[in-house]
Amino acid sequence: MTCAHIEAAEKKDAPEVDGCPECVAMGFTDWVHLRQCLTCGHLACCDSSPRRHATQHFLTTHHPVMQSIEPGEFWRWCYLDETIG
């Protein structure tokens, strides 16, 4: 089952990036996986990464859905409903 936020979120094509832009700007290279906000397109590192920029983006903006942009991964996550789709 999925949620209304995931259903309404438009999937985006994964951009070509060399890492988490926020980590790179801070001089870090230790991100794990990358996520993309489906509201504004913001790119950030996952919760397995030390700085958890994707979650920080949600806490700041309240944009509910992100998607994995890792090769071979096609899932989305809703922070509000804490569900994957």
Order of alpha helices (4+ residues) and beta strands (2+ residues): alpha-alpha-beta-beta-alpha-beta-beta-beta
